Amino acid sequence: MEKFNLSVTSEPKHTVTESATTSFNYSLDDFLNVALEYQELDHWFPAEQELYLIISFSIVMILGSIANLVLCWIICRRGFAQSSRNWYILNLAISDILTIVLCQPFVVVRIIFKNWTFGVIWCKIVPAVQSTYVFVSTLSILALAVDRYKSIMYTASKTNHRKGAYFIISGIWFVSLVLSFPLFLTHEIDAIYGLEDVILYNICTERWMSQLFLTLYTVMVLVIQYLSPVVAIVTLHILICQSLKFRINSREACQMDMRRIRKKMLRHRKNVMLLTSMAASFAMTWLPLTLLNIIADTNHDIFKQTNFPLIHASCLLVSFTSVSVNPVIYGWFNSNFRKDIKNLCEMNAPDRCPLYALICRRHARQVDAGLLLYSTVPRDPVRTHTSRDTTVV
């Protein structure tokens, strides 16, 4: 049977001569089988595993969308000016929604199919958006910690807090985009070739200038994502506790000051529990994927005898559950949030519609006036006032 050399390289066609090429002896039948395997069976997983992954990612996306949309609705309903903390929580929720819409569907396609069909632009955008979400979440948690520290230690007007939140959130997105820009630059589409003119499939992968730059970027992500929230929360917690204890032990502290300080300590304890839970859950959900990337960047040979695509997909699934965790944690530690959720569940279907509420609010007086005009019931001022209040949503 006829034999020929099959050259396989992960570099683009125009740089084949510069890359390391390995030659194997294959028969024509063997080569046709390999070509059919990559062109017709363009999947990384068997049908059962693929169905499991699709269902799991779909559940995560649906639950994350519902939880974050409800969180945005409650914050907007209660008003932005109540607390600067609402702005940072809203920023987290918007970041989660953008990740679900712009990132997760393409990630699912990427881990299921071998061939990348969305072009080089989306190959660059999807990893950059995913990285931006990670940095936005981490920096928002840091901003929440600093904001809670300022609210307990100092007194400032709500206007100053709100203006400061505007600039801080803008800075968070700017810094996150800058930190994610290297992924936009390094991701490219590589063609996997069989013979000289036969493309088996295209993959979206990273291509760094050197291993040193990749290692430095990986270490930077690890420091920002894990060390900075832990160090910030612990440091601010120590500073607040020391300051409050100093005020309590001060001879000049009166009874009124003692009550105010104890109230601040109780509020600080709740804030620490909230921030610690958010930072811990975020770190735990992203820890498997981060460790996997570090090991793969330093010593990929470890995964030669394992099903690396399945391990990578499982780590991605765990990391994407973080989009559903923050709203749950915030609702657990916030009594007003739980109260609004309960009211939302108890509302009638028409009352849940903002347009219906707006119509009722604008035309409540006209409706009451029309009912009173054609009603045979005697006009009672008290009853009229009560009826109008119950009509307005």
C-alpha positions, 0 to 999 in steps of 0.5 A: 500500500502507498505510504506518504509523509504527514506533517502536522503543525500548530502554526499558521501556514505561512510560518510552517517552515519556521515551526517544529514539524514532526513527520509520520508514515501513514497509509492513504486510508489512515489519512482519510480516516483522520481527515474524516474524524476532524472534519465530520466528527467535530466534537471534543466529547461523546454525545452523553457528555456533551448533552450534560455540559450543555444542560449544566451551562444552560442552567447556570446561565438561566439562574444567573440571568434571573438572579442578577436581573432581580437584583438590578430591579430591586436596586433600581426600585429602591433608588440609587442614592440610598447608599453607594454600596448599591452602585457597587452591587449593581456594577457586579450584577451588570458585569455578571449579565454581560458575561452571561450574554457576551461570553458564556454562549461562545465559551460553550461552543468553544469547549464542545466543538474543535473547529472555531467558526466565529472568526478572529474578532470573537476569538479575541473578544471572548477571552478578553470579556471573560477576563474583564469580568474577573477583574471587575468583580475583584475590584468591585469587592475591593471598592465595597470593602473601602466604601464600608470602611469609609462609612464606618470611620468617617461621616460624608454626605450621600452626594459625595459618596455617590459622586465618588462611586461614579468615578470609582466604577468608571476606574474599575472598568477602565483598569479591568479593560487594560488588564484584559487587553493582553488576552485580546492581543495574544489570542489568534486562530491557528490552522491545524494542517494535515497535508500541505493544503489540507486544513483539518480544523481551526482553533482559537488559542493564545500565542505569547511572545515568550514563556516569560510574559505568559508567566508574569501575566499568570502571576499578576492575575493570581495576585489581583484575583486572590491576594488583593481581596483577602489582604484588603478585607483583613487589613480594613477589618483590623483598622476598624476594630482598632479604631472602635476599641480605641473609642470605647476605651477613651475616657472622654467617651460618653454613654451616647458615644458608646451606643453609637460605637456599638451600633457601628460595630454591629454594622461592621460585623455584618459588612465583614461577613458580607464582603468575606462571603462574596470574596471567598465564594468568588475565589473558590469558584475561580480557583479550579480554573486558575490552578488548571491554567497555571499548571497547564502553562508551566507543565502541560505534560501532566495532562497527557494521560488525562481527559484534559478537555473534560477537566477544563470544561468542568473547571469552566462550569464551576467558575461560571457559577459565580454569576449566580452566587453574588445575588444569593449572598447579598440577599442572604445578608440584606434584610431589605433585599429579602423583604423585596423578594417576598413582596415580589413573590406576593404581588399579583401578575399585573402589579409586577409590570412596571408599565401597569404600575406607571399607568395606575400611578398617573391615572389613579385620580382620574379613575377614582373620580370617574368611579365616584361620579357614576357610583351610587354609594355616598361619597365618604372622604375617608373611603375615597382616600383609602381607595386611592392609596390602594390603587396606586402601586 
